[in-house]
Amino acid sequence: MLQTSEPQAQLATFGGRGIGYDERVLTPRPWTEAQSLWARELLDELPDGPVLEVCSGAGHIGLLAVSGTNRPLVQVDADLHACVWASRNARAWGVDSDIRHGTMSEAVMVDERFALILADPPYLPSGDVTRFPEDPLTAIDGGGDGLDLARECLDVIVRHLVTDGAALLQLRDVEQGRELVSDAAQRGLTIAESRQFDGGAVLLLRRTTEGRADGSQAGP
């Protein structure tokens, strides 16, 4: 019988602490620590309530954002391997994270609301993914223009963000973010700020209306 071995576990340093992962999961990018630190700054001023991270991968961004706070954390990823590593990392960090395997639209309950939403979707155009053969396809392929999953993130944000909450959406660059301005506005969201970092960009989104993407009213 052919014997197959499990991929070798690896350890990255993130926020001065260890994050476990293997080749089936996107390697944690050091630059994304900036997204976590921005999130932590926002949490000081946002209303009470939990934090949601969609497309969470190994969980490092959300873990660093809430570590040392009393904020409950929910992390969602469509890849089972990512969820396994996110669970391991949460235990290692001593963070009580509710980790959910599934699509972002299905894994979050209709009535759940969050003070902060972190969204870290794949954002490469499908035509570019072959340039990165070491990365899992599902973690980097964002569809034709690279923004298919980012638009799904916008739907989740407008449905589940409290009125005075904030969302941080990770993208390739600020220019890619400009392509989402109209999509955000159609959903009752505005891009309040964009920050470019060495490895990517992060957009700060706020609500402009109390409506949801399906036309009904959001909670408080």
N, C-alpha and C positions, 0 to 999 in steps of 0.2 A: 504494500500500500504506500502511495506517495505521501510523504510527510511534509507538511508545510509549517513553517515557523511564524510566530507572531512578529510583526514589525518591531524593531528595536525601539524601546522607549528612549526619549531624549529629554533634556532639561534645558529650558531657556531661562534667562534672568529677566524679570520684568518688575519694575518698581522696587528693585532690590531684593525680590523674592523669586523662588523657583516656580516655573510653569512647566508641567509635563505635557508631552505630545508625542506623536509618532508620524511617520510619513503619510499616513492616511488623512492627516489633519493639517491645515495650513499652518506653517511655521509662524509663531508669534512675531510680529514686526515690532522692533524696538521703538520706532517712531510713534506707534499708537499709544504709548504711555502719555503722550500729550493730550490725546482724547480723554483718557481717564482723568488726568489732572484738571482739564477743563470741566469735566463732569463734576468733579469734587468741588470746584469753585461754585458751580451753579447750585449744588445741593445746599450750600449755606444760605441761599436766598429763596429757594423754591418752597412751595407749600409742603406740608407733611404728606407722606405717602410713599409707596414702594417705587422701585426702579425696575424697568424692563429692558432687557437686552435681546434683540433679535439678530439672527445670523451670528451667534455668539462664538462659534468655533470652540477653542479650548477654554474660553471663559475669562481670559486674562483682563480684558478691558473692563468688564463689569465688576470683576472681583476687586481690582485696584480702585475703582470708582467708589465702591461702598465700604471697603475695608476700614474698620475703625469707626463706622457710623452705625446708627441703629436702623438704617433703611433696609426693609426687606428687599430681596433681589429675586427676580424671575428671569431665567435665561432660556432662550429657545433656539434650536437649530434643527434643520431638516436632516442632518447627517448623524446617524447613531454613534459613530466613532467619536465625533466631536462632543456629543453629549456625555459619553463615558469619560472623556478626558476632563470636561468641564466639571463633572461630579467629583472626580479625583482631586482636581485642583481646588475646588471649593472646600473639600474636607481638609486638605493640607493647609489651607489658609485660615481655617476656622470660620468660614463664612457659611451661613445657613441659606443656600441658594436653592430655589425651586426650579429644577432643570427639567425642561420639557422637550421631548423629541417629537417633531412634526413641523408642518408648514407654519409660518408666522400667522397666517390668517385663521388657522384652525386651532392652534395651541393656546391662544389667548381667549378667555371667555368673554362673551358679549358685554357683560356688565363690569369687567375689570377696568380700573382707571389707574394711571401712573403719573407721578410728579415729574419723572424724568424717563425718557426713552432713548436708549442707545441703539443705533442701527449700523451694522457693519457688513453690508451686503457685498457679494461679488460685483465688481464694476468694470471688468475688462470686456470690450466687445468680443463676440465669439471668434471673430477673425484673428484676434491677437493672442488667443490662449496658447497656441502652439509655441510661442516664444518662452513659455514658462513650464517646461515639461516636468519639472520637479514638484509643481504644485498640484493638489487634487483639483480636477476639473470643476467639480461642483462648488468649490470654494472661490473660484475666480471668474467663471463664465457668467457675465451679466446680460447675455442676449445680444441681439443685433447691434444696438448702439451702446451696450454696456449698462443700460439704465433700467432694464426690466425689473430686476429685484429692488432697485432703489425706489421705483414707483410703487411697488407693493409695500415697501417700508412706509412711504407717505400715507398709504391707505390705513396701515396699522396705527400710525401716529395720530391721524385725525380722529380715528375711532376711539382711541384709548388714552389720549393725553388729557389731563385735567386742564381747565380753562387757563390757568396761570402757570402751566407747566412749560417744559422745554424739551427739545429733542436734539440729539447730536447725530448727524448722518455722515458716515465716512464715505469718501469718494476718491477717485484717482487724482483729481486736481480741481482748482477753483473753476476753471473753464467748463468742466463737466457739470459742476454745480449750476452754472448759468443756464445750462440746458434744462434744468429742472424748475426754473423760476415759474414758468407758466403752469406746469403740472402741480406745483405746490399751491399756487394761487387758486386753481380750480378746486382744490380740496379744502380751502379755507385755512391755508398755512402761508406763512411768509418766511423767507430766508433772512433772518435778522443780522447774521454775521457769517463770514467765511474766513477760514484760516488755512493757509497753505503751509505744509510742513515738508521736510526733506523727502519723505516717502509717500505722501498723499495729502489729502485735504479733508477738512471737517466743516460741515455746515451746521449752524445753530438755527433751529426752526422754532417758531412760536405760532400759536393759534391766532387767527384773525376773526374767526366766527365761532359760535358754539355748535354749529351744525356738524354732522358726520358725513362721510363720503356717501353713505346710502340715503342721505336726505333727512334722517331722523335727528333728534336732539341728543347731544352728548350729555354725560353726567357732569357734576360740578367740578 
